[in-house]
Amino acid sequence: MSTSWASRKAEPGSCVPVLPTPPSSAGEPLRSVPPNRLGPVQQAVQIIKSIKEGRSPAGWWSELHVDGADFLLLKKLVDDKKENIWDYVQDKIRFDYDTKTSSLIFRMPSLTHDTFNTSIYQEIISHIERIKRDTSRPDAAAIAKKIRYSSSGNIGLNSGFGIISSSTRSPDASFRYIGSKYPQVVIETSFSQKKRDLARLADDYITDSGGNIKLVIGFDIEYCQSKKGATVSVWRPMLNFGDDGTPYLISEKFVDGKVFRNDDSTPIRIGDTLCLPFSAFVSPKDALLVPSDMAITISYETLYSFLEDAEDCEEDSRCGEVAELPPGTRIRKRPRTPEEQLRDEDELQFAKSEADAERGAYEKDSTWGNKKTKR
């Protein structure tokens, strides 16, 4: 079993290779712990702590090989903690867990990533809001009022593998119709670290939801000085039939890598439009009431401007103007309360007890030393 990190930091203007070791801020795994079951669990706990404490830089991701038993153990470790860190993981940390590949991925999106996604998300919302206010189509307006938006949020998919029956995905944005278990539309933006995964992610969203996820919109953005192209692809569910007439569900890419920014950062496809059928945003029953020509459209010029603005925002965060305090002004930070000091002590005690428990478990297991680690 591999317990190595696969960490990447995607910054504008550079292509960063895979790092063989985790960022120093995340700490190192206990050297005395053998590299089998608790190895990746310990690493995952350290990543969660570093993100919670603000010690993980934006723009990187980390991937661990964590089987079903490991994942349950990880959840138990953080659930047992007084502050219930698992609630924080579910609410604040973007992660994907794939039961088919036993892959646990933590993500810290960059400001460019989040700003671009927010622009796309808000553009779609503005179209839905206009449909809500359209008095000429009261049926469509009533349907639009049932669409709910989420800028992020975990989705459980029925993968049917191992001791955990569902995989967990954290899309960049999603749209869910009232009463539906799954969102109807999912948005994923792939900077360099997820480029190869977009098609697989789209297939998982659609097939593992049984076709209930109707659209997966994927943006693929290059992040190198010499290559800054950007494309959009869209997948939808499709029923095919075998030679014996048996139907089977597949994901179909019906928008295939349409370029909206060239490698040299210039715009392309002037006049072209990304067209998303409005019926895909609602339940199958209510989709029958939606006019077939009703769609949410975003021009490729708009996509280009969203990406340029997002990159400018990232640049401003590094080099932008800062208002200075009047000369001689001192900063007085709020003193820590006794409860906060006690919580810090609990953090240290938890880390020590966690390490001691792992060491004790391995000392009692006299067989671990004879086991071989899978590579």
MOCORBEL-V634984 format. One record per pair of residues at least 12 apart in sequence whose ideal C-beta (glycine too) atoms are under 10 Angstrom apart, sorted by the first residue. I is the first residue (numbers start at 0). J is the second residue. Records with the same first field share a line. If there is no record, write none. Layout:
BEGIN
I = J  J
END
This chain:
BEGIN
0 = 34  35  36  38  39  63  64  65  66  69  101  370  371  372  373  374
1 = 34  38  39  62  63  64  372  373  374
2 = 28  32  34  35  36  37  38  39  40  41  42  63  64  65  372
3 = 17  18  19  20  21  34  38  39  42  62  63  64
4 = 17  18  19  20  21  22  25  28  39  42  46  59  60  61  62  63  105
5 = 17  18  19  21  60  61  62  63  64  102  104  192
6 = 18  19  20  21  22  25  46  55  59  60  61  62  105  192
7 = 58  59  60  61  62  190  191  192  193
8 = 22  56  57  58  59  60  107  109  191  192
9 = 57  58  59  60  108  109  111  112  190  191  192  193  220  221  222  223
10 = 56  57  58  59  109  111  190  222  313  317
11 = 58  109  110  111  190  222  223  224  227  309  310  313  314  317
12 = 222  223  224  225  227  310  314
13 = 191  222  223  224
14 = 191  221  222  223  224  225  226
15 = 58  59  191  192  222  223
17 = 62  192
18 = 59  61
21 = 42  45  46  49  55  59  61  63
22 = 46  49  54  55  56  59  61
23 = 49  54
24 = 45  49  50  52  53  54  55  56
25 = 42  45  46  47  48  49  50  54  55  59  61  105
26 = 41  42  44  45  46  48  49  54  350
27 = 41  42  45
28 = 40  41  42  44  45
29 = 41  42  45  353  354  357  358
31 = 354  357  358  361
32 = 354  357  358  360  361
33 = 357  361  364  367  368  370  372
34 = 372
35 = 69  361  364  367  370  371  372  373
36 = 65  66  68  69  72  357  360  361  364  367  370
37 = 69  72  73  76  353  354  356  357  358  360  361  367
38 = 63  64  65  69  357  372
39 = 63  64  65  66  69  70  72  73  101  103
40 = 63  65  68  69  70  71  72  73  74  75  76  77  103  353  357
41 = 73  76  353  354  357
42 = 61  63  65  73  103
43 = 61  63  65  69  70  72  73  74  76  77  88  94  103  105
44 = 73  76  77  80  84  349  350  353
45 = 61  350
46 = 61  63  92  94  103  105  107
47 = 73  76  77  84  85  87  88  91  92  94  105
48 = 77  84  346  349  350
49 = 61  105  107
50 = 87  88  91  92  93  94  105  106  107
51 = 82  84  87  88  91  92  346
52 = 346
55 = 92  105  107
56 = 107  109
57 = 106  107  108  109  110  111  112  113  313  316
58 = 106  107  108  109  110  111  112  190  191  192  222  313
59 = 105  106  107  108  109  192
60 = 93  94  95  104  105  106  107  108  190  192  193
61 = 94  103  104  105  106  107  192
62 = 95  100  102  103  104  105  106  192
63 = 96  101  102  103  104  105
64 = 100  101  102  103  373
65 = 96  97  101  102  103  104
66 = 98  101  103  161  162  163
67 = 96  98  101  160  161  162  163  164
68 = 101  161  162  163
69 = 101  103
70 = 96  98  101  103  161  162  163  167
71 = 162  163
73 = 85  88  96  103
74 = 88  89  163
76 = 349  353  356  357
77 = 349  353
79 = 349  352  353
80 = 345  346  349  353
81 = 342  345  346  348  349
82 = 342  345  346  349
84 = 349
88 = 105  153
89 = 152  153  167  169
90 = 151  152  153
91 = 151
92 = 105  106  107  151  153  169
93 = 105  106  107  108  151  152  153  168  169  170  171
94 = 106  153  167  168  169
95 = 153  154  166  167  168  169  170  193  196  200  203
96 = 153  155  158  163  165  166  167  168  169
97 = 156  158  160  166  167  168  196  199  200  203  207
98 = 156  157  158  159  160  161  162  163  164  165  166  167  207
99 = 158  159  160  161  166  199  203  207
100 = 158  160  166  199
101 = 160  161  163
102 = 166  196
103 = 167
104 = 168  169  192  193  196
105 = 169
106 = 169  171  192  193
108 = 151  171  188  190
109 = 190  222  309  310  313  316
110 = 309  310  312  313  314  315  316  317
111 = 188  190  220  222  306  308  309  310  311  312  313  314  316
112 = 171  188  189  190  218  220  222  309  313
113 = 150  151  171  188  309  312  313
114 = 305  306  308  309  310  311  312  313  316
115 = 171  188  190  218  220  229  302  305  306  307  308  309  310  312  313
116 = 150  151  170  171  172  186  187  188  218  305  309
117 = 150  171  172  305  309  312
118 = 297  301  302  304  305  306  308  309  312
119 = 171  172  186  188  216  218  231  273  297  301  302  305  306  309
120 = 148  149  150  151  171  172  173  174  186
121 = 148  150  172  305
122 = 273  295  296  297  298  301  302  305
123 = 146  148  172  174  184  186  216  275  280  295  297
124 = 146  148  172  174  295
125 = 295
126 = 143  275  277  280  294  295  296  297
127 = 142  143  144  146  148  174  277  280  295
128 = 143  144  146
129 = 143  295
130 = 142  143  144  146  277  280  289  293  295
131 = 143  144  145  146
133 = 293
136 = 289  290  293
138 = 285  288  289  290
139 = 277  281  285  288  289  290  293
141 = 285  288
142 = 176  177  277  278  280  281  282  285  286  288  289  293
143 = 277  280  281  289  293
144 = 177
145 = 175  176  177  178  179  280  281  282  285
146 = 174  175  176  177  182  183  184  277  280  281
147 = 173  174  175  176  177  179  182
148 = 172  173  174  175  182  184
149 = 170  172  173  174  175  182  185
150 = 170  171  172  173  186
151 = 169  170  171  172  173
152 = 168  169  170  172  173  175  182
153 = 167  168  169  170
154 = 166  167  168  169  170  173  175  180  181  182  185  203  204  207  208  212
155 = 167  168  180  181  207  208
156 = 168  181  203  204  205  206  207  208  209  211  212
157 = 181  206  207  208  209
158 = 203  206  207
159 = 207
160 = 207
165 = 207
166 = 203  207
168 = 185  187  200  203  204  207  208  212
169 = 187
170 = 182  184  185  186  187  188  200  204  212  215  216
171 = 185  186  187  188  189  216  217  218
172 = 184  185  186  187  188  216
173 = 185  186  187  204  212  215
174 = 186  213  214  275  279  280  281  295
175 = 212  280
176 = 211  213  280  281  282  283  284  285  286
177 = 281  282  285
178 = 282  284  285
179 = 211  212  281  282  283
180 = 208  209  211
181 = 204  207  208  209  210  211  212  213
182 = 204  208  211  212  213  214  280
183 = 208  211  212  213  214  278  279  280  281  282  283  286
184 = 204  212  213  214  215  216  233  275  279  280  281  295
185 = 200  201  204  205  208  212  213  214  215  216  217  234
186 = 214  215  216  217  218
187 = 200  201  204  215  216  217  218  219  232
188 = 216  217  218  219  220  229  231  306  309
189 = 217  218  219  220  221  230  232
190 = 218  219  220  221  222
191 = 219  220  221  222  223  226
192 = 222
193 = 217  219  220
194 = 217  219  220  221  222
195 = 219
196 = 217
197 = 215  217  218  219  230  232  234  252  256
198 = 215  217  232  234  250  252
199 = 250
200 = 215  217  234  250
201 = 214  215  216  217  232  233  234  235  250  251  252
202 = 215  234  249  250  252
203 = 215  250
204 = 217  234  236  250
205 = 234  235  236  237  248  249  250  251
206 = 236  247  248  249  250
208 = 236  248
209 = 236  248
210 = 235  236  237  238  248  249  250  283
211 = 236  282  283
212 = 234  235  236  250  279
213 = 234  235  236  275  276  278  279  280  281  282  283  286
214 = 233  234  235  236  253  254  275  276  279  280
215 = 232  233  234  235  236  250  252
216 = 231  232  233  234  254  273  275  297
217 = 230  231  232  233  234  252  254  256
218 = 230  231  232  259  302  305  306
219 = 231  232  256  258
220 = 259  260  306  309  310
221 = 260  262  264
222 = 310
223 = 262
225 = 262  263
226 = 261  262  263  264
227 = 260  261  262  263  264  265  306  310
228 = 256  258  259  260  261  262  263  264  265  267
229 = 257  258  259  260  261  262  264  266  267  299  302  303  305  306  307
230 = 254  255  256  257  258  259  260  267  268  302
231 = 254  255  256  257  258  259  268  273  297  299  302
232 = 252  253  254  255  256  257
233 = 251  252  253  254  255  257  273  274  275  279
234 = 249  250  251  252  253  254  255
235 = 249  250  251  252  253  254  276  279
236 = 248  249  250  251  279
237 = 249  250  251  252  253
238 = 251
239 = 251
254 = 273  274  275
257 = 271  272  273  299  302
258 = 271  299  303
259 = 271  273  297  298  299  300  301  302  303  304  305  306
260 = 299  302  303  306  307
261 = 303
264 = 303  306  307  310
265 = 303
266 = 299  300  302  303  304  306  307
267 = 299  300  303
268 = 298  299  300  302  303
269 = 298  299  300  303
270 = 298  299  300
271 = 298  299  300  302
272 = 294  296  297  298  299  300  301  302
273 = 294  295  296  297  298  299  301  302
274 = 294  295  296  297
275 = 294  295  296  297
276 = 289  291  292  293  294  295
277 = 289  290  291  292  293  294  295
278 = 290  291  293  294
279 = 294  295
280 = 293  295
END
